[in-house]
């Protein structure tokens, strides 16, 4: 039934909390060694889906296997083989860096000598050697995040779940963090990472865009860009506001996003020569502007699919 | 093997966290000191229906009338009829009665002669309230007294105070405090133990590891068992130092009774911890247990003096049983075998609470 090559395989996962449908019919197939991204705003069901795949939440309906283990029935067995980095820092703030790692190593029952070696190795690898005797609560955001990742991979899991790991971290630390993720993926670890940063999503091998608990699109970032049913026209002008008003008057335009002096205009693919159409409208309004059709970025994809979803939601 | 490693890992972690939590650490030592100095005085009150036994060696018309009169006063409730004074002492030792009435063979002659007291009240004097009751009994008007003889019966009953000849109230308070302090600290510490991890977000990480529920519970309980024993030593040590409270029973019995009671309280705390949503809720629930424990367990008021409903509630509280055990061992030199019922009651409560706690704790978030 499940493709053996797939580390994560989920069919129609649903989860409701009371009246709220947090996750609706999410199906996933994640091959080994990939970095798979969950992109979506807060409340889109990223954390809930991750928790279901870890065996922490029971799905209301639907099935999922991770590493060939059923998340409903074999959750305990699964826990030996997966690592989970929670959204909120969840190590003990009143223990030191080293004590935290030692505790985790003991809980995973790593034997004595191996345990010391592994903790030492992680302290060096994650640049925490100097902070080893420091309480975790006093670490900086970046240090906490490195410690949390070190703890999550301490028992060398073959599948790693990261729930918004970089939300409290500066750009340099984020870059380093992603380097580590790529190294882990090269060694064969499958990684599922949730984020609301476009640049991070763009780094993923594959990603799913979640919106209000529904998976609205998935695929590689490039494929997603090709696959959307809008064209992107970029308008560069001095008076962005006027341009925006002018373009808003075109009924077919589905979205206008401003980036500094540039405006990204999303126009459904059915319309031929979108750039020409935009130019005509601007000329009618006596606005001088540079107009080009460009390759869709991931952000355009995100805007396009989430707006489409919202529109469908209203229609329904 | 792995299981043991994980239990020890959790124990070590708990101890490390405890040593860094100065408030809790202060409570462990501070509470015994403060309570011991606070509860210097006992609260006297009117009591009825104290459990009693009678050894009537005279078995005469007069002696039966005396028993009937005391019965009519409702202060004592005779539950046992025995033959000798030694048997009365045994009943006192095991805590089955609070007062024994001994009527000697020559009772009738003594009543008539009125040279010395005609009968004896053997009293568990460790509880000053019971001692007071006995003193008052000596002045209860006896019917045969007024009808057949002239003058009051001042010399009819002699009070024989067992275990506490100096009539000090501290002697009863100090062993009682052991239980009160253990209830207060042990339940509270464990009640917040799991809720705290949940509140701080640690639990989400912990339940995603292979640690088993039983391992988690045992690892969390174990450090506090040691802490509880330290408290027992502090309280009894201070009681001996400041109030000259003796230890008449075996130390080993004290150890076993304390261990059992500590484990029961910790299990109760864990159960609260799995039910409460916040640390504040856990504390509220702890006080919900703590208040009736103090008031109904026999620590403040003699158990036998309470109305039936209160006594039934008290039987469900671990502290009631422990108070009987610890007072029996420390003050009367009794051993655990003679108080098996209370031992079994504590054991049952512990098993029930711990299994409920383990059952209620889920390694899932839903």
Interface residues (C-beta under 8 A of the other chain):
Chain A: X51 X54 X55 X56 X57 X58 X75 X76 X79 X80 X82 X84 X86 X88 X89 X90 X91 X92 X93 X94 X95 X99 X103 X104 X106 X107 X108 X109 X151
Chain B: X2 X5 X6 X8 X9 X10 X12 X13 X16 X17 X20 X21 X200 X201 X202 X203 X204 X205 X206 X207 X208 X209 X210 X211 X363 X364 X365 X366
